[in-house]
Amino acid sequence: MSSDTDVSLSSYDEDQGFKLIRKAREAPFVPIAMAGFAAIAACGSYKLKSRGNTETSVHMRVAAQGFVVGAETLGVNEKYFKKIYMEMQKN
């Protein structure tokens, strides 16, 4: 390896827990989407196990995916409107 291509390892020294906390602060809708998906998937798994109804499983899967897409859309919109608001404050 050549010395002029050294990469700073400061970003690699970060613990997984701290990295998750930092990412959650940067994009708060991502952990919300993950938690919602996990909750809906767990509920669907429990209903499938207890009843064996595959139709309920399909509806729960679609609901979980819809929750994640909705949360991510809200996150993107929040970031976009925050950027517009900051630009309006400058003018």
PAZAPA-4460 file (N, C-alpha, C; in steps of 0.05 Angstrom, whole numbers, plus 32768, in hexadecimal, padded with zeros to 4 digits):
% residues 91
    n_x    n_y    n_z   ca_x   ca_y   ca_z    c_x    c_y    c_z   seq   type   mol
   8011   7FE8   8000   8000   8000   8000   8011   8019   8000     1      M     A
   8009   802C   7FF1   8018   8045   7FF1   800E   8057   8007     2      S     A
   801F   8068   8011   8018   8079   8028   8006   8090   8020     3      S     A
   8004   8097   8006   7FF3   80AE   7FFF   7FD5   80A5   7FFC     4      D     A
   7FCF   808C   7FFF   7FB4   8082   7FFE   7FA9   8079   8019     5      T     A
   7FB6   8083   802E   7FAD   807B   8049   7F91   8086   804E     6      D     A
   7F81   8076   805B   7F66   807E   8062   7F64   8082   8080     7      V     A
   7F57   8098   8087   7F53   809D   80A3   7F41   8088   80AF     8      S     A
   7F48   807C   80C5   7F39   8067   80D2   7F27   8071   80E8     9      L     A
   7F24   808C   80EB   7F13   8097   8100   7EF6   808E   80FD    10      S     A
   7EED   808B   80E5   7ED1   8082   80E2   7ECE   8064   80E8    11      S     A
   7EE3   8055   80E7   7EE2   8039   80EC   7EE5   8032   810A    12      Y     A
   7EEE   8046   811A   7EF1   8042   8136   7ED7   8044   8145    13      D     A
   7EC1   804C   8138   7EA8   8050   8144   7E9B   8035   814B    14      E     A
   7E90   8032   8163   7E83   801A   816C   7E68   8018   815D    15      D     A
   7E5D   8000   815B   7E44   7FFC   814C   7E2D   800B   815A    16      Q     A
   7E2D   800B   8174   7E17   8019   8183   7E18   8037   817E    17      G     A
   7E30   8043   817F   7E32   805F   817A   7E2C   8066   815C    18      F     A
   7E33   8054   814B   7E2D   8058   812E   7E0F   8058   812A    19      K     A
   7E01   8045   8137   7DE4   8044   8135   7DD7   805D   8140    20      L     A
   7DE0   8067   8156   7DD6   807F   8163   7DDA   8098   8150    21      I     A
   7DF2   809A   8145   7DF9   80B0   8133   7DE7   80AF   811A    22      R     A
   7DE4   8098   810F   7DD3   8095   80F7   7DB6   809B   80FD    23      K     A
   7DAD   8094   8115   7D91   8099   811D   7D8C   80B7   8120    24      A     A
   7DA0   80C5   812A   7D9E   80E3   812C   7D9E   80F0   8110    25      R     A
   7DAD   80E5   80FE   7DAE   80F0   80E3   7D94   80EB   80D3    26      E     A
   7D89   80D3   80D7   7D70   80CC   80C8   7D5E   80BD   80DC    27      A     A
   7D4D   80CC   80EA   7D3D   80BF   80FF   7D27   80AD   80F5    28      P     A
   7D20   80AE   80DC   7D0B   809D   80D2   7D15   8081   80CC    29      F     A
   7D2F   807D   80C9   7D39   8062   80C3   7D35   804F   80DB    30      V     A
   7D3C   8057   80F3   7D36   8044   810A   7D18   8041   810E    31      P     A
   7D08   8055   8109   7CEB   8053   810B   7CE1   803E   80F7    32      I     A
   7CEB   803F   80DF   7CE3   802C   80CA   7CEC   8010   80D2    33      A     A
   7D04   800D   80DC   7D0E   7FF3   80E4   7CFD   7FE7   80FB    34      M     A
   7CF6   7FF8   810E   7CE7   7FEF   8125   7CCA   7FE7   811C    35      A     A
   7CBE   7FF8   810B   7CA4   7FF2   8102   7CA3   7FD8   80F1    36      G     A
   7CB7   7FD5   80E0   7CB8   7FBC   80D0   7CBB   7FA4   80E2    37      F     A
   7CCC   7FA6   80F6   7CD1   7F8F   8108   7CB7   7F89   8118    38      A     A
   7CA9   7F9D   8121   7C90   7F99   8130   7C7B   7F8C   811F    39      A     A
   7C77   7F96   8107   7C63   7F8B   80F5   7C6A   7F6F   80ED    40      I     A
   7C83   7F6A   80E7   7C8C   7F4F   80DF   7C89   7F3B   80F6    41      A     A
   7C8F   7F44   810F   7C8B   7F32   8126   7C6E   7F2C   812B    42      A     A
   7C5D   7F40   8128   7C40   7F3C   812B   7C36   7F29   8115    43      C     A
   7C3F   7F2C   80FD   7C37   7F1A   80E7   7C41   7EFE   80EB    44      G     A
   7C59   7EFB   80F5   7C64   7EE1   80FA   7C54   7ED3   8110    45      S     A
   7C4D   7EE1   8125   7C3D   7ED6   813A   7C21   7ECD   8130    46      Y     A
   7C15   7EDE   8120   7BFA   7ED7   8116   7BFC   7EBF   8103    47      K     A
   7C11   7EBE   80F3   7C14   7EA7   80E1   7C19   7E8D   80F1    48      L     A
   7C28   7E8F   8106   7C2E   7E77   8116   7C15   7E6E   8125    49      K     A
   7C06   7E80   8130   7BEF   7E78   8140   7BD7   7E70   812F    50      S     A
   7BD3   7E7B   8118   7BBC   7E74   8108   7BC3   7E65   80EE    51      R     A
   7BDA   7E6A   80E3   7BE1   7E5C   80CA   7BD4   7E69   80B2    52      G     A
   7BC9   7E81   80B5   7BBC   7E8E   809F   7BD0   7E9D   808E    53      N     A
   7BD5   7E94   8075   7BE9   7EA0   8064   7BE0   7EBB   8059    54      T     A
   7BC6   7EBF   8057   7BBC   7ED9   804D   7BC3   7EEF   8060    55      E     A
   7BC1   7EEA   807A   7BCA   7EFE   808D   7BE7   7F04   808B    56      T     A
   7BF7   7EF0   8085   7C14   7EF4   8082   7C1A   7F07   806B    57      S     A
   7C0C   7F04   8055   7C11   7F15   803E   7C09   7F32   8045    58      V     A
   7BF3   7F36   8052   7BEB   7F51   805A   7BFF   7F5E   806D    59      H     A
   7C09   7F4E   8080   7C1D   7F59   8093   7C37   7F60   8085    60      M     A
   7C3F   7F50   8071   7C57   7F56   8063   7C54   7F70   8053    61      R     A
   7C3E   7F74   8046   7C38   7F8C   8037   7C37   7FA4   804A    62      V     A
   7C2B   7FA0   8061   7C29   7FB6   8075   7C45   7FBE   807F    63      A     A
   7C56   7FAA   8084   7C71   7FB0   808D   7C81   7FBF   8078    64      A     A
   7C7F   7FB6   805F   7C8D   7FC4   804A   7C82   7FE0   8046    65      Q     A
   7C68   7FE3   8048   7C5C   7FFE   8045   7C64   8011   805B    66      G     A
   7C67   8006   8074   7C70   8016   808A   7C8D   8020   8085    67      F     A
   7C9E   800F   807C   7CBA   8017   8077   7CBB   802C   8061    68      V     A
   7CAD   8027   804B   7CAD   803B   8035   7CA2   8056   803E    69      V     A
   7C8D   8055   804E   7C81   806E   8058   7C94   807D   806A    70      G     A
   7CA1   806E   807C   7CB4   807B   808F   7CCC   8087   8080    71      A     A
   7CD6   8079   806C   7CEC   8083   805C   7CE4   809C   804C    72      E     A
   7CCC   809B   8041   7CC2   80B2   8032   7CBF   80CB   8044    73      T     A
   7CB5   80C7   805C   7CB3   80DD   806F   7CCF   80E8   8076    74      L     A
   7CE3   80D6   8079   7CFE   80DF   807F   7D0A   80EF   8068    75      G     A
   7D06   80E6   8050   7D11   80F5   8039   7D03   8110   8037    76      V     A
   7CE9   8111   803A   7CDB   812A   8039   7CE3   813D   804F    77      N     A
   7CE8   8133   8067   7CF1   8143   807D   7D0C   8150   8076    78      E     A
   7D1E   8140   806C   7D38   814B   8064   7D36   8160   804E    79      K     A
   7D25   815B   803B   7D21   816D   8025   7D16   8188   802E    80      Y     A
   7D00   8187   803F   7CF4   819F   8048   7D06   81AE   805C    81      F     A
   7D16   81A0   806B   7D2A   81AD   807D   7D3E   81BD   806C    82      K     A
   7D47   81B1   8056   7D5A   81BE   8045   7D4E   81D7   8038    83      K     A
   7D35   81D5   802F   7D27   81ED   8024   7D24   8202   8039    84      I     A
   7D1C   81FB   8051   7D18   820E   8067   7D32   821C   806D    85      Y     A
   7D48   820D   806E   7D62   821A   8074   7D6A   822D   805E    86      M     A
   7D64   8227   8045   7D6B   8239   802F   7D5A   8252   8030    87      E     A
   7D41   824F   8038   7D2F   8266   803B   7D39   8279   8051    88      M     A
   7D44   826D   8067   7D4D   827D   807D   7D66   828D   8075    89      Q     A
   7D76   8283   8062   7D8E   8291   8059   7D87   82AA   804A    90      K     A
   7D71   82A9   803B   7D69   82BF   8029   7D5A   82D4   8038    91      N     A
***
